[in-house]
Amino acid sequence: MNNTFKMILACALMLPITGCGAEKKSSVAGSDSITGAYDMTITGYDWGCGTDSIIMNLDHPLDAVSTDSFTVTEHKQATNFMAEGFPVEEVDVPRQVTNAYLVDENGKKHGFVPSMSWFTNLEIKKRYEDLILYKTYDDNKTDYPRYDNYDAINVDRVKDIPIDYNGVIGVPITFIDKYNPNQFEIVGCTESECRGASNGIWNEDSGICQALVNGKKKYKRIFIKRRHR
């Protein structure tokens, strides 16, 4: 069975500057407020139902989105097999967003990040294209909190990497597609990939391999440093 149908559902969907639901709602982060609505696509499989996509219709355009722009939490009832009597409890389960992109009114994709990419060690022109950046650390320090368990600052979007910071920076894995070895050095990645992957910047006493900011877990991070040229 593979029957796809669309339906409007209310779910816990939060964005840094956007909040959407079956009804029009608004979400405020700082001075930004954007409203809109969404359609959720549910597909029925032999093993059950799965959410394949969420199509969001916003009242204001966005310049860009990435998988790190979204936090999705599934609220559901589940059997607790670890408790006596196997009670059914309400739980919140974080879900991973595997792709995100913008479309125009005709459905044309903008800023599309493919679910599969090809990488090569061949010397090609794109390898040495600089990532164009504009934000500075000194003027926006509150935008770059330090990790609780890594000796680095956090950046949630690749385009927000500060141009004037000389220390270690944690960036989303989408950075790899824009990596220029003449512009940045890759120091390592979060220890959740394997022990020793961070090259000594992890605080082992924390006991938590996933990067934390104020106790909140971040998705996988690559650690980089700016090269001086």
C-alpha positions as a Markdown table, in Angstrom:
| # | Residue | x | y | z |
|---|---|---|---|---|
| 1 | Met | 0.0 | 0.0 | 0.0 |
| 2 | Asn | 1.3 | 3.4 | -0.9 |
| 3 | Asn | -1.6 | 5.8 | -0.9 |
| 4 | Thr | -0.7 | 9.5 | -0.6 |
| 5 | Phe | -3.2 | 12.0 | 0.6 |
| 6 | Lys | -3.0 | 15.6 | 1.8 |
| 7 | Met | -4.6 | 16.9 | 4.9 |
| 8 | Ile | -4.4 | 19.9 | 7.2 |
| 9 | Leu | -3.0 | 18.9 | 10.5 |
| 10 | Ala | -1.9 | 20.8 | 13.6 |
| 11 | Cys | 1.6 | 19.9 | 14.6 |
| 12 | Ala | 4.4 | 21.4 | 16.7 |
| 13 | Leu | 6.5 | 23.2 | 14.1 |
| 14 | Met | 8.8 | 26.0 | 15.1 |
| 15 | Leu | 11.2 | 28.2 | 13.1 |
| 16 | Pro | 13.6 | 30.9 | 14.2 |
| 17 | Ile | 11.4 | 33.5 | 12.6 |
| 18 | Thr | 8.4 | 31.6 | 11.5 |
| 19 | Gly | 5.5 | 29.9 | 13.2 |
| 20 | Cys | 2.8 | 28.1 | 11.1 |
| 21 | Gly | -0.2 | 26.0 | 11.7 |
| 22 | Ala | -3.5 | 24.9 | 10.2 |
| 23 | Glu | -4.8 | 28.2 | 11.3 |
| 24 | Lys | -2.9 | 31.4 | 10.7 |
| 25 | Lys | -0.6 | 32.1 | 13.5 |
| 26 | Ser | 2.3 | 34.4 | 14.2 |
| 27 | Ser | 5.7 | 33.8 | 15.9 |
| 28 | Val | 8.0 | 36.5 | 17.1 |
| 29 | Ala | 11.8 | 36.2 | 17.5 |
| 30 | Gly | 13.3 | 39.5 | 18.3 |
| 31 | Ser | 11.6 | 42.0 | 16.0 |
| 32 | Asp | 10.6 | 39.5 | 13.3 |
| 33 | Ser | 7.0 | 38.2 | 12.9 |
| 34 | Ile | 5.8 | 36.1 | 10.0 |
| 35 | Thr | 2.4 | 34.4 | 9.6 |
| 36 | Gly | 1.2 | 31.7 | 7.3 |
| 37 | Ala | -0.3 | 28.2 | 7.0 |
| 38 | Tyr | 0.9 | 24.8 | 6.0 |
| 39 | Asp | -0.3 | 21.6 | 4.3 |
| 40 | Met | 1.1 | 18.3 | 5.5 |
| 41 | Thr | 1.6 | 15.4 | 3.1 |
| 42 | Ile | 1.1 | 11.9 | 4.7 |
| 43 | Thr | 2.0 | 8.7 | 2.9 |
| 44 | Gly | 0.6 | 5.3 | 4.0 |
| 45 | Tyr | 3.1 | 2.5 | 3.9 |
| 46 | Asp | 2.9 | -1.2 | 4.8 |
| 47 | Trp | 4.6 | -0.4 | 8.2 |
| 48 | Gly | 2.3 | 2.6 | 8.9 |
| 49 | Cys | 2.0 | 6.3 | 8.0 |
| 50 | Gly | 4.9 | 8.8 | 7.5 |
| 51 | Thr | 5.1 | 12.5 | 7.0 |
| 52 | Asp | 6.9 | 13.0 | 3.7 |
| 53 | Ser | 6.6 | 16.8 | 3.3 |
| 54 | Ile | 5.2 | 20.0 | 4.8 |
| 55 | Ile | 4.4 | 22.8 | 2.3 |
| 56 | Met | 4.4 | 26.2 | 4.0 |
| 57 | Asn | 2.6 | 29.2 | 2.6 |
| 58 | Leu | 4.0 | 32.4 | 4.2 |
| 59 | Asp | 2.6 | 35.9 | 4.1 |
| 60 | His | 6.1 | 37.3 | 3.7 |
| 61 | Pro | 9.0 | 36.0 | 1.4 |
| 62 | Leu | 12.2 | 34.6 | 2.9 |
| 63 | Asp | 15.6 | 34.9 | 1.4 |
| 64 | Ala | 16.8 | 31.4 | 2.2 |
| 65 | Val | 16.1 | 28.3 | 4.3 |
| 66 | Ser | 18.0 | 25.3 | 5.3 |
| 67 | Thr | 17.4 | 22.1 | 7.4 |
| 68 | Asp | 18.8 | 24.0 | 10.4 |
| 69 | Ser | 16.0 | 26.6 | 10.1 |
| 70 | Phe | 13.5 | 24.1 | 11.4 |
| 71 | Thr | 12.7 | 22.3 | 14.7 |
| 72 | Val | 10.0 | 19.7 | 14.4 |
| 73 | Thr | 8.5 | 17.9 | 17.4 |
| 74 | Glu | 6.0 | 15.0 | 17.1 |
| 75 | His | 3.6 | 14.8 | 20.0 |
| 76 | Lys | 2.0 | 11.4 | 20.3 |
| 77 | Gln | 0.9 | 8.5 | 22.5 |
| 78 | Ala | 3.3 | 5.7 | 22.9 |
| 79 | Thr | 3.5 | 2.5 | 25.0 |
| 80 | Asn | 6.2 | 2.6 | 27.7 |
| 81 | Phe | 7.6 | -0.9 | 27.6 |
| 82 | Met | 10.0 | -0.1 | 30.4 |
| 83 | Ala | 7.3 | 0.7 | 33.0 |
| 84 | Glu | 5.2 | -1.8 | 34.9 |
| 85 | Gly | 2.0 | -2.6 | 33.2 |
| 86 | Phe | 3.2 | -1.1 | 29.9 |
| 87 | Pro | 1.2 | 2.2 | 30.2 |
| 88 | Val | 0.4 | 4.4 | 27.2 |
| 89 | Glu | 2.0 | 7.8 | 27.7 |
| 90 | Glu | 2.1 | 11.1 | 25.9 |
| 91 | Val | 5.6 | 11.9 | 24.6 |
| 92 | Asp | 7.4 | 14.5 | 22.5 |
| 93 | Val | 9.7 | 13.1 | 19.9 |
| 94 | Pro | 12.1 | 15.3 | 17.9 |
| 95 | Arg | 12.0 | 14.7 | 14.2 |
| 96 | Gln | 14.8 | 15.3 | 11.7 |
| 97 | Val | 14.2 | 17.6 | 8.7 |
| 98 | Thr | 16.2 | 16.0 | 5.8 |
| 99 | Asn | 15.6 | 18.8 | 3.2 |
| 100 | Ala | 14.3 | 22.3 | 2.9 |
| 101 | Tyr | 14.0 | 24.7 | 0.0 |
| 102 | Leu | 12.0 | 27.7 | -1.2 |
| 103 | Val | 9.6 | 27.7 | -4.2 |
| 104 | Asp | 7.9 | 30.5 | -6.1 |
| 105 | Glu | 4.2 | 30.6 | -6.9 |
| 106 | Asn | 4.8 | 28.3 | -9.9 |
| 107 | Gly | 6.6 | 25.7 | -7.7 |
| 108 | Lys | 10.1 | 26.5 | -9.0 |
| 109 | Lys | 12.7 | 25.6 | -6.5 |
| 110 | His | 15.1 | 28.2 | -5.1 |
| 111 | Gly | 18.0 | 27.5 | -2.7 |
| 112 | Phe | 17.5 | 23.7 | -3.2 |
| 113 | Val | 19.8 | 21.5 | -1.2 |
| 114 | Pro | 19.7 | 18.0 | -2.8 |
| 115 | Ser | 19.3 | 15.0 | -0.6 |
| 116 | Met | 22.3 | 13.4 | -2.4 |
| 117 | Ser | 25.5 | 15.3 | -3.4 |
| 118 | Trp | 28.6 | 14.3 | -5.2 |
| 119 | Phe | 32.0 | 15.3 | -3.7 |
| 120 | Thr | 35.4 | 15.0 | -5.4 |
| 121 | Asn | 39.0 | 15.7 | -4.6 |
| 122 | Leu | 39.7 | 16.8 | -8.2 |
| 123 | Glu | 41.0 | 20.3 | -8.6 |
| 124 | Ile | 38.0 | 22.2 | -10.0 |
| 125 | Lys | 37.3 | 25.9 | -10.0 |
| 126 | Lys | 34.4 | 25.7 | -7.6 |
| 127 | Arg | 36.7 | 24.2 | -4.9 |
| 128 | Tyr | 38.4 | 27.6 | -4.5 |
| 129 | Glu | 35.4 | 29.9 | -4.7 |
| 130 | Asp | 35.2 | 32.1 | -1.6 |
| 131 | Leu | 32.1 | 31.9 | 0.6 |
| 132 | Ile | 30.8 | 35.5 | 0.6 |
| 133 | Leu | 30.1 | 36.6 | 4.2 |
| 134 | Tyr | 29.0 | 39.9 | 5.7 |
| 135 | Lys | 28.4 | 39.5 | 9.5 |
| 136 | Thr | 31.0 | 40.4 | 12.1 |
| 137 | Tyr | 31.5 | 38.8 | 15.5 |
| 138 | Asp | 32.4 | 42.0 | 17.4 |
| 139 | Asp | 29.2 | 43.7 | 16.5 |
| 140 | Asn | 26.9 | 40.6 | 17.0 |
| 141 | Lys | 28.4 | 38.6 | 19.9 |
| 142 | Thr | 25.0 | 37.7 | 21.2 |
| 143 | Asp | 24.3 | 35.9 | 17.9 |
| 144 | Tyr | 27.2 | 33.6 | 18.5 |
| 145 | Pro | 26.9 | 31.7 | 21.8 |
| 146 | Arg | 29.6 | 29.3 | 23.0 |
| 147 | Tyr | 28.8 | 25.7 | 23.3 |
| 148 | Asp | 28.4 | 24.2 | 26.8 |
| 149 | Asn | 30.7 | 21.3 | 25.9 |
| 150 | Tyr | 32.9 | 22.4 | 23.0 |
| 151 | Asp | 35.5 | 25.2 | 22.9 |
| 152 | Ala | 33.9 | 26.9 | 20.0 |
| 153 | Ile | 31.1 | 29.4 | 19.1 |
| 154 | Asn | 27.9 | 28.2 | 17.4 |
| 155 | Val | 26.6 | 29.3 | 14.0 |
| 156 | Asp | 23.2 | 28.1 | 12.9 |
| 157 | Arg | 23.4 | 29.2 | 9.3 |
| 158 | Val | 26.4 | 29.1 | 7.0 |
| 159 | Lys | 25.8 | 32.5 | 5.7 |
| 160 | Asp | 26.1 | 33.9 | 9.2 |
| 161 | Ile | 29.7 | 32.8 | 9.7 |
| 162 | Pro | 31.5 | 35.9 | 11.1 |
| 163 | Ile | 34.2 | 37.3 | 8.9 |
| 164 | Asp | 36.4 | 38.6 | 11.9 |
| 165 | Tyr | 36.4 | 35.6 | 14.3 |
| 166 | Asn | 39.7 | 33.8 | 14.6 |
| 167 | Gly | 38.7 | 31.0 | 17.0 |
| 168 | Val | 36.9 | 27.7 | 16.3 |
| 169 | Ile | 33.4 | 27.9 | 14.9 |
| 170 | Gly | 30.8 | 25.2 | 14.8 |
| 171 | Val | 28.8 | 25.2 | 11.6 |
| 172 | Pro | 26.0 | 23.0 | 10.1 |
| 173 | Ile | 27.0 | 20.1 | 7.8 |
| 174 | Thr | 25.7 | 22.0 | 4.8 |
| 175 | Phe | 29.0 | 24.0 | 5.0 |
| 176 | Ile | 30.8 | 21.2 | 3.2 |
| 177 | Asp | 29.1 | 22.2 | -0.1 |
| 178 | Lys | 30.6 | 25.6 | 0.2 |
| 179 | Tyr | 34.0 | 24.7 | 1.7 |
| 180 | Asn | 37.1 | 26.5 | 0.3 |
| 181 | Pro | 40.3 | 25.1 | 1.8 |
| 182 | Asn | 42.0 | 28.4 | 1.2 |
| 183 | Gln | 39.4 | 30.3 | 3.2 |
| 184 | Phe | 38.8 | 27.9 | 6.1 |
| 185 | Glu | 40.5 | 25.0 | 7.8 |
| 186 | Ile | 38.3 | 22.1 | 9.0 |
| 187 | Val | 39.3 | 21.3 | 12.6 |
| 188 | Gly | 37.0 | 18.4 | 13.2 |
| 189 | Cys | 33.4 | 17.5 | 14.0 |
| 190 | Thr | 31.2 | 16.6 | 16.9 |
| 191 | Glu | 32.3 | 13.6 | 18.9 |
| 192 | Ser | 28.9 | 11.9 | 18.2 |
| 193 | Glu | 30.5 | 10.8 | 14.9 |
| 194 | Cys | 33.4 | 9.1 | 16.6 |
| 195 | Arg | 35.6 | 9.6 | 19.6 |
| 196 | Gly | 38.5 | 12.1 | 18.9 |
| 197 | Ala | 36.7 | 13.6 | 15.9 |
| 198 | Ser | 36.7 | 17.1 | 17.5 |
| 199 | Asn | 40.5 | 17.2 | 17.8 |
| 200 | Gly | 40.6 | 18.1 | 21.5 |
| 201 | Ile | 37.9 | 20.8 | 21.7 |
| 202 | Trp | 35.3 | 18.6 | 23.4 |
| 203 | Asn | 34.8 | 18.8 | 27.2 |
| 204 | Glu | 34.8 | 15.1 | 27.9 |
| 205 | Asp | 33.6 | 15.7 | 31.5 |
| 206 | Ser | 30.2 | 16.8 | 30.1 |
| 207 | Gly | 29.5 | 13.2 | 29.0 |
| 208 | Ile | 27.5 | 14.5 | 26.1 |
| 209 | Cys | 28.9 | 14.2 | 22.6 |
| 210 | Gln | 26.2 | 16.2 | 20.8 |
| 211 | Ala | 26.9 | 20.0 | 20.7 |
| 212 | Leu | 24.9 | 21.9 | 23.4 |
| 213 | Val | 24.0 | 25.6 | 23.7 |
| 214 | Asn | 22.4 | 26.5 | 27.0 |
| 215 | Gly | 21.5 | 22.9 | 27.5 |
| 216 | Lys | 19.8 | 22.5 | 24.1 |
| 217 | Lys | 21.2 | 19.9 | 21.7 |
| 218 | Lys | 22.3 | 21.0 | 18.2 |
| 219 | Tyr | 22.4 | 18.9 | 15.1 |
| 220 | Lys | 25.7 | 17.6 | 13.9 |
| 221 | Arg | 28.4 | 20.3 | 13.7 |
| 222 | Ile | 31.6 | 20.7 | 11.7 |
| 223 | Phe | 34.3 | 22.8 | 13.4 |
| 224 | Ile | 36.3 | 25.2 | 11.3 |
| 225 | Lys | 38.8 | 28.1 | 11.6 |
| 226 | Arg | 39.4 | 31.0 | 9.4 |
| 227 | Arg | 42.7 | 31.0 | 7.4 |
| 228 | His | 44.7 | 34.2 | 7.4 |
| 229 | Arg | 45.6 | 35.2 | 3.9 |
